[in-house]
Amino acid sequence: MRILKLALYTIGTLTLLYLALCAFSPATFSASQSISINAGTHEVFPLVTDFKHWDKWSQWKKSDPDMTNVVEGTPGTVGHKQTWKSKKEGDGIQDIIELKDNSYIKMGLYLVPDNPKDVNYSDWYFTGDSTKTEVKWNMTSATIPFPGRGIVRLLGIEKTLNEYFAKSLANLKAVAER
């Protein structure tokens, strides 16, 4: 009986601690990274607006070479979309929802593909000229349900996402400067 009581107290305490973590964790997360690339905006922009090029520089694809990817629509236009399946990185859909030629892209990212309400937004900014481009990549998550906020905090999602963004941008730089 004593062991059962101890187990119940332990479970209760851990549950309260987790709920407190959820309560004090933000409802969204974000990531932001930037890089300077020695190539013109007219060379860098298409590497991002054509999802067929993402295999060359995306850290997610490099982390899971077995990832399957289907690209649909016209590259560099609103509605261009990629859908992927990955046992290691998870499944998702990403599409271009807004763009301004060689300067801005807004993408919708659906990590729960069957729930279009859970959209994360990714904004890309390109500034520069014919020889140099500053690229900034921002992402803001959809609202995280209360019980999931603790998991996001415990897993360090923001830190991991920033690391993937930094690696992806370094890969993009290498591809663009070739």
C-alpha positions in Angstrom: 0.0 0.0 0.0 2.9 2.3 0.8 4.4 1.8 -2.6 1.1 2.6 -4.3 0.7 5.8 -2.3 4.3 6.8 -3.2 3.6 6.1 -6.9 0.4 8.2 -6.8 2.1 11.1 -5.1 4.9 10.9 -7.6 2.6 10.8 -10.6 0.5 13.7 -9.1 3.6 15.8 -8.5 5.0 15.2 -12.0 1.6 16.0 -13.5 1.4 19.3 -11.6 5.0 20.2 -12.6 4.2 19.5 -16.3 1.0 21.6 -16.1 3.0 24.4 -14.6 5.6 24.1 -17.4 2.7 24.3 -19.9 1.2 27.3 -18.1 4.5 29.2 -18.2 5.5 28.3 -21.8 4.5 30.5 -24.7 1.6 29.7 -27.0 3.8 29.9 -30.1 7.5 29.5 -31.0 9.6 31.2 -33.6 12.9 31.0 -35.3 15.0 33.5 -37.3 18.3 33.2 -39.1 20.1 35.2 -41.8 23.1 35.0 -44.0 25.0 37.0 -46.6 25.5 35.2 -49.9 28.0 36.3 -52.6 25.5 35.9 -55.4 22.8 38.1 -56.9 19.2 38.1 -55.7 18.2 36.9 -59.2 20.3 33.8 -58.5 19.4 33.1 -54.9 15.6 33.8 -55.1 14.8 30.9 -57.5 16.7 28.4 -55.3 14.0 29.0 -52.6 10.9 29.6 -54.8 11.4 26.3 -56.7 11.0 23.4 -54.3 12.8 21.1 -56.7 16.0 22.9 -55.6 15.4 22.3 -51.9 17.0 18.9 -52.0 20.3 20.6 -52.7 20.3 22.7 -49.6 17.6 21.9 -47.1 19.0 20.5 -43.8 15.8 18.4 -43.4 16.4 16.5 -46.6 20.1 16.1 -45.7 19.0 14.7 -42.3 16.8 12.1 -44.0 18.0 11.1 -47.4 15.1 8.6 -47.6 12.5 11.4 -47.4 10.1 11.3 -50.3 9.1 14.6 -51.8 6.4 15.5 -54.4 6.5 19.0 -56.0 3.4 20.5 -57.6 2.6 23.7 -59.4 4.6 26.3 -61.2 7.9 27.2 -59.5 8.2 30.8 -58.3 4.4 31.3 -58.2 1.7 31.4 -55.5 0.4 27.9 -55.1 3.7 26.1 -55.8 3.8 23.3 -53.2 5.8 20.4 -51.9 4.6 17.5 -49.9 7.0 15.2 -48.1 7.0 12.0 -46.0 9.8 11.2 -43.6 10.0 8.6 -40.8 12.8 10.7 -39.2 11.6 14.3 -39.8 7.9 13.8 -40.0 5.4 14.5 -42.8 4.3 17.9 -44.0 3.2 20.3 -46.8 4.6 23.6 -47.7 3.3 26.1 -50.2 4.0 29.6 -51.4 1.2 31.9 -50.4 2.7 35.3 -51.3 5.7 36.6 -53.1 7.4 39.8 -54.4 9.9 39.2 -57.2 13.4 38.7 -55.8 12.6 40.3 -52.4 10.0 38.4 -50.4 8.3 35.0 -50.0 5.6 33.9 -47.5 5.1 30.2 -47.1 2.6 28.1 -45.3 4.0 25.1 -43.5 1.6 22.3 -42.4 3.3 19.8 -40.1 -0.1 18.2 -39.4 -1.0 17.8 -43.1 -4.7 16.8 -42.5 -5.3 19.9 -40.3 -5.0 23.1 -42.4 -5.8 25.3 -39.4 -2.4 24.4 -37.9 -0.4 26.5 -40.3 3.1 27.8 -39.4 4.2 30.8 -41.5 7.6 31.3 -42.9 8.8 34.6 -44.2 11.9 35.0 -46.4 13.5 38.5 -47.1 16.0 39.0 -49.9 18.0 42.3 -50.1 21.0 43.1 -52.2 22.0 43.5 -55.8 23.5 41.6 -58.7 26.5 40.4 -56.6 25.4 40.0 -53.0 22.2 39.0 -51.2 21.2 39.2 -47.6 18.7 36.4 -46.8 16.6 36.4 -43.7 14.4 33.5 -42.8 11.7 33.8 -40.1 9.1 31.3 -38.9 6.3 31.7 -36.5 4.4 28.6 -35.3 0.6 28.1 -35.2 -0.9 28.4 -31.7 0.2 25.4 -29.7 -2.5 23.7 -27.7 -2.0 24.0 -23.9 -0.9 20.4 -23.3 1.7 20.5 -26.1 3.5 23.6 -24.8 5.5 21.7 -22.3 6.7 19.2 -24.9 7.8 22.1 -27.1 9.8 23.5 -24.2 11.2 20.2 -23.1 12.3 19.2 -26.6 13.9 22.6 -27.3 12.1 23.0 -30.6 13.1 26.7 -31.0 16.8 25.9 -30.6 16.6 22.9 -33.0 14.7 24.9 -35.5 17.3 27.8 -35.4 20.1 25.2 -35.9 18.3 23.7 -38.9 17.7 27.2 -40.4 21.4 28.1 -39.9 22.6 24.9 -41.5 20.1 25.2 -44.4 21.1 28.8 -45.1 24.8 27.8 -45.0 24.0 25.1 -47.5 22.0 27.6 -49.6 25.0 29.9 -49.6 27.3 27.1 -50.8 24.9 26.1 -53.6 24.3 29.8 -54.7 28.0 30.6 -54.7 29.1 27.7 -56.9 
